[in-house]
Amino acid sequence: MFDLHVIEKGASSEKMLIFTFQAMNEEDFEGWVSITGGLIHVSKPELSSKPEMQ
């Protein structure tokens, strides 16, 4: 499962749309992202992120 935070930039304002997308693999996910447009930030809550500084 992927959480999507999509920011639609408009002339007057920006609105954020939050989706929950379920895919069997990343290829399906990337195919879906390619047709959405806009600025997309992808977070994968099931994966632990590596700390950049220790």
Summary of the structure (lengths in Angstrom):
residues: 54
radius of gyration: 13.4
end to end distance: 28.6
largest distance: 41.4
contacts: 95
relative contact order: 0.32
helix: 15%
strand: 39%
